[in-house]
Amino acid sequence: MVTKVKSVTTVTSLGRSGLSDWLIQRVSAFVMTAYLVFIVGYLVSTPDLSYSQWAALNSSLPMRMFSLLTILSIAAHAWIGMWCVLTDYITVRLIGPKATALRIFFQLGMMAVTLLYVVWAIDILWGI
């Protein structure tokens, strides 16, 4: 008996595969960890930290770029993680048309909140 293999469709409806979601999760986690290690290392190595030193660090272009990359990593990591949670729990708990409508509602809300936080963080970081 010959079985036909169905193709795997993307689950996020954004044209990505599960492998790319997995890779984004890992890369974003690495960026966030590197940022945390840098900040903790800086704070430990500068015990008498003054406001002017902290302001100088955060006003430098490399630090702003690193902070921006970390903000975008947090947003991407949160988006994929929350998408998985919403898909697993909303869809599994509620089977039928209500599940899809409720999941989409929560996903759009989550997308709006994430975008708001990213814009707010960029405004703070770069002073748009």
Backbone bond lengths (Angstrom), bond angles and torsions (degrees), N, CA, C in turn:
res aa  C-N    CA-C-N  psi(-1)  N-CA   C-N-CA  omega(-1)  CA-C   N-CA-C  phi
1 M - - - 1.433 - - 1.530 108.32 -
2 V 1.304 117.03 131.85 1.451 123.02 -179.67 1.520 108.12 -100.07
3 T 1.334 115.54 128.17 1.461 119.16 177.75 1.519 108.90 -104.97
4 K 1.289 114.36 142.16 1.457 120.61 179.22 1.522 108.58 -91.99
5 V 1.328 116.30 129.36 1.453 121.67 -179.83 1.523 108.87 -90.42
6 K 1.319 115.29 124.16 1.461 119.80 177.95 1.522 109.27 -83.61
7 S 1.310 115.41 145.91 1.455 118.59 178.80 1.525 109.54 -75.82
8 V 1.299 114.83 150.17 1.452 120.68 178.74 1.518 108.00 -85.30
9 T 1.315 115.65 126.25 1.463 119.01 179.91 1.515 109.63 -94.18
10 T 1.304 115.82 158.75 1.459 119.16 178.25 1.513 109.02 -73.07
11 V 1.297 115.11 138.20 1.456 119.69 -174.86 1.517 113.12 -93.73
12 T 1.311 117.48 -16.76 1.456 118.76 -177.98 1.516 112.35 -90.41
13 S 1.307 117.75 -8.27 1.455 123.59 -178.94 1.522 112.28 60.62
14 L 1.320 116.41 21.80 1.448 120.56 177.05 1.526 110.88 -116.11
15 G 1.317 116.80 15.89 1.446 121.27 175.52 1.517 114.48 79.32
16 R 1.328 117.83 15.18 1.459 120.47 178.75 1.517 108.74 -107.53
17 S 1.305 115.21 164.09 1.453 120.54 176.79 1.524 109.20 -104.63
18 G 1.310 115.59 171.14 1.461 120.17 176.29 1.517 111.76 -62.66
19 L 1.344 116.08 -33.08 1.458 120.02 178.40 1.523 111.12 -64.73
20 S 1.320 117.64 -42.01 1.471 119.28 179.34 1.526 110.67 -68.74
21 D 1.331 117.98 -36.08 1.467 120.33 175.63 1.530 110.14 -62.22
22 W 1.325 116.11 -43.42 1.462 121.52 178.88 1.525 109.95 -61.36
23 L 1.326 116.72 -43.98 1.458 121.46 -179.13 1.534 111.12 -66.29
24 I 1.325 117.18 -41.98 1.472 120.70 177.41 1.527 109.89 -61.58
25 Q 1.332 117.73 -41.90 1.461 121.08 177.84 1.527 111.00 -59.46
26 R 1.325 116.60 -44.66 1.468 120.43 -177.30 1.528 111.85 -70.20
27 V 1.325 117.45 -43.96 1.466 120.70 -179.98 1.526 110.29 -65.94
28 S 1.334 117.24 -43.73 1.465 119.59 179.40 1.529 110.97 -65.00
29 A 1.319 117.68 -37.12 1.464 120.29 176.79 1.527 110.43 -64.73
30 F 1.313 117.56 -38.50 1.465 121.22 177.44 1.527 110.88 -63.96
31 V 1.338 117.36 -44.70 1.473 121.33 179.77 1.530 109.99 -62.44
32 M 1.336 117.54 -44.70 1.462 120.49 -179.71 1.526 111.15 -64.78
33 T 1.329 116.98 -38.25 1.465 120.99 177.84 1.523 110.58 -66.44
34 A 1.330 117.43 -43.42 1.466 120.96 178.77 1.529 110.45 -61.33
35 Y 1.325 117.09 -41.04 1.462 121.63 178.83 1.533 110.07 -63.32
36 L 1.328 116.35 -46.09 1.460 120.85 179.93 1.526 110.99 -61.85
37 V 1.327 117.09 -44.88 1.464 121.20 179.43 1.532 109.97 -62.53
38 F 1.330 117.22 -42.01 1.464 120.24 178.92 1.526 111.08 -62.61
39 I 1.329 117.15 -48.85 1.471 120.60 -177.96 1.523 110.92 -62.99
40 V 1.333 117.56 -45.73 1.465 120.50 178.96 1.524 109.93 -63.19
41 G 1.333 117.46 -43.14 1.464 121.03 177.65 1.512 112.04 -60.86
42 Y 1.335 116.32 -41.16 1.463 120.28 178.68 1.523 111.02 -65.10
43 L 1.316 116.99 -43.65 1.467 120.77 -179.75 1.526 111.57 -66.26
44 V 1.326 117.22 -38.73 1.467 120.74 179.06 1.523 110.88 -69.56
45 S 1.330 116.45 -39.08 1.465 119.64 -177.57 1.531 113.12 -79.31
46 T 1.320 117.34 -11.06 1.462 121.70 179.08 1.533 108.44 -124.63
47 P 1.347 116.76 76.80 1.474 118.81 -175.16 1.529 113.59 -66.49
48 D 1.328 117.78 -32.36 1.473 120.89 179.66 1.522 109.39 -100.86
49 L 1.302 115.76 57.08 1.466 121.36 -175.81 1.519 110.55 -71.22
50 S 1.317 115.57 126.87 1.465 120.12 177.05 1.530 109.02 -103.27
51 Y 1.319 114.33 165.78 1.457 119.10 179.13 1.525 111.01 -62.03
52 S 1.308 117.66 -38.74 1.464 120.36 -179.00 1.533 111.57 -64.78
53 Q 1.342 117.39 -37.03 1.476 120.34 176.60 1.533 109.96 -66.73
54 W 1.323 115.97 -43.97 1.468 120.54 179.99 1.524 110.74 -64.40
55 A 1.329 116.98 -42.07 1.461 121.23 178.53 1.530 110.89 -66.06
56 A 1.338 116.88 -39.22 1.465 120.27 178.44 1.525 110.77 -64.49
57 L 1.320 116.86 -41.41 1.471 120.01 178.44 1.519 110.35 -61.62
58 N 1.324 117.00 -47.74 1.460 120.68 -174.54 1.519 114.09 -79.47
59 S 1.316 117.83 -10.89 1.458 119.24 177.04 1.520 112.68 -94.30
60 S 1.330 117.03 -7.51 1.468 119.32 179.15 1.534 109.66 -74.68
61 L 1.322 115.93 146.21 1.465 120.76 -177.28 1.529 112.93 -60.81
62 P 1.348 119.96 -45.14 1.474 118.40 178.68 1.530 113.18 -58.83
63 M 1.347 116.32 -39.60 1.467 119.14 179.95 1.522 110.91 -69.52
64 R 1.313 117.34 -38.14 1.470 119.67 177.09 1.522 110.73 -63.98
65 M 1.324 116.46 -40.73 1.471 119.91 178.76 1.535 110.54 -65.86
66 F 1.329 116.19 -41.88 1.470 120.94 177.83 1.524 109.92 -63.33
67 S 1.322 117.46 -41.86 1.465 121.02 178.15 1.519 111.20 -65.52
68 L 1.335 116.72 -41.42 1.465 120.54 177.91 1.521 111.07 -63.07
69 L 1.327 116.85 -43.91 1.465 120.75 177.41 1.523 110.75 -61.04
70 T 1.322 116.65 -38.10 1.464 120.44 178.67 1.524 111.23 -68.75
71 I 1.319 117.35 -40.43 1.469 120.85 177.76 1.528 110.28 -61.28
72 L 1.325 116.69 -45.49 1.469 120.53 178.80 1.527 111.22 -66.46
73 S 1.321 117.01 -34.77 1.469 120.73 176.67 1.521 111.30 -65.86
74 I 1.326 116.16 -41.47 1.472 119.84 177.73 1.530 110.06 -62.03
75 A 1.330 116.52 -43.20 1.465 120.37 -179.63 1.524 111.27 -63.90
76 A 1.329 117.28 -45.21 1.470 120.62 -179.93 1.528 110.56 -65.26
77 H 1.321 116.18 -43.85 1.461 121.20 -179.67 1.533 110.74 -62.04
78 A 1.327 115.22 -44.62 1.468 119.85 179.61 1.523 111.46 -65.97
79 W 1.328 116.91 -41.23 1.461 120.38 -179.16 1.529 110.63 -59.75
80 I 1.314 117.15 -49.64 1.470 120.33 -177.74 1.525 110.19 -67.31
81 G 1.318 117.20 -42.37 1.462 120.11 179.60 1.520 112.70 -63.45
82 M 1.324 116.42 -45.11 1.468 119.46 179.96 1.523 111.29 -70.05
83 W 1.323 117.24 -34.38 1.461 119.68 176.42 1.524 109.60 -60.38
84 C 1.331 116.69 -43.94 1.471 120.27 179.48 1.523 111.22 -63.17
85 V 1.325 116.79 -44.50 1.465 120.60 -179.84 1.532 110.36 -63.48
86 L 1.338 116.73 -47.46 1.465 119.55 -179.13 1.526 111.22 -63.59
87 T 1.310 116.80 -42.31 1.461 119.94 -179.59 1.518 111.19 -65.33
88 D 1.334 116.44 -44.33 1.461 119.67 -178.62 1.525 112.09 -67.25
89 Y 1.332 117.69 -48.83 1.453 120.08 -171.97 1.520 113.70 -84.39
90 I 1.318 118.03 -40.57 1.464 119.79 -179.88 1.524 109.59 -70.58
91 T 1.331 117.12 -46.70 1.461 120.20 -177.13 1.522 111.47 -69.92
92 V 1.325 117.45 -39.66 1.468 120.13 -177.81 1.522 110.69 -71.12
93 R 1.309 117.35 -40.71 1.466 120.70 -177.42 1.529 112.40 -72.64
94 L 1.329 116.28 -36.84 1.459 120.74 -178.20 1.524 109.07 -118.73
95 I 1.285 117.69 107.31 1.456 121.54 179.27 1.522 107.87 -93.48
96 G 1.317 116.87 131.38 1.453 120.94 177.46 1.513 111.99 123.39
97 P 1.340 115.73 -170.23 1.461 120.43 -176.19 1.526 113.81 -63.69
98 K 1.338 116.92 -29.45 1.461 119.56 178.86 1.527 110.69 -62.97
99 A 1.316 116.69 -35.94 1.463 120.66 -178.36 1.518 110.98 -62.32
100 T 1.308 117.70 -45.41 1.457 121.22 -178.99 1.524 110.97 -65.34
101 A 1.310 116.94 -45.98 1.467 120.34 -179.17 1.527 110.96 -63.70
102 L 1.324 117.43 -43.71 1.454 121.36 -179.77 1.525 110.98 -66.89
103 R 1.333 116.95 -41.88 1.463 121.19 179.29 1.526 110.61 -63.00
104 I 1.323 117.19 -43.93 1.468 121.04 179.10 1.525 110.31 -64.02
105 F 1.322 117.35 -40.53 1.465 121.35 177.39 1.529 110.51 -58.55
106 F 1.330 116.46 -49.63 1.462 120.18 -179.91 1.527 111.72 -66.27
107 Q 1.336 117.17 -38.16 1.460 119.77 179.33 1.530 111.50 -66.14
108 L 1.315 117.62 -40.53 1.465 120.11 177.24 1.526 110.65 -65.80
109 G 1.323 116.79 -40.24 1.459 120.03 175.97 1.519 111.74 -62.62
110 M 1.323 116.04 -43.50 1.458 120.59 178.53 1.525 110.80 -64.54
111 M 1.316 117.11 -39.65 1.457 121.25 178.28 1.531 110.38 -63.04
112 A 1.325 116.91 -42.67 1.460 121.33 -179.90 1.526 111.06 -64.68
113 V 1.324 117.11 -44.18 1.464 121.04 -179.92 1.528 110.05 -65.34
114 T 1.332 117.52 -43.75 1.463 121.12 179.12 1.520 110.93 -61.91
115 L 1.319 117.00 -44.07 1.467 120.59 178.72 1.531 110.61 -64.10
116 L 1.319 116.95 -40.82 1.460 121.06 177.65 1.528 110.83 -60.34
117 Y 1.329 116.94 -44.99 1.467 120.60 179.48 1.526 111.54 -64.73
118 V 1.324 117.56 -39.63 1.469 120.63 179.30 1.525 110.43 -64.90
119 V 1.323 117.00 -46.20 1.472 120.30 179.29 1.526 110.28 -63.53
120 W 1.305 117.31 -41.62 1.462 122.06 178.66 1.532 110.31 -62.34
121 A 1.336 117.25 -45.58 1.462 121.21 179.55 1.530 111.58 -64.23
122 I 1.337 116.59 -40.43 1.467 119.46 177.19 1.518 110.98 -65.47
123 D 1.318 117.20 -37.86 1.458 121.29 176.80 1.537 110.51 -62.37
124 I 1.310 116.96 -42.42 1.466 120.62 178.09 1.524 109.92 -67.46
125 L 1.318 116.75 -44.23 1.459 121.82 -175.21 1.517 112.77 -68.36
126 W 1.318 116.72 -46.36 1.461 120.83 -174.32 1.517 113.17 -105.26
127 G 1.326 118.26 -10.67 1.458 121.29 -179.55 1.514 112.87 60.77
128 I 1.347 115.18 54.00 1.479 121.65 -177.00 1.507 109.89 -57.33
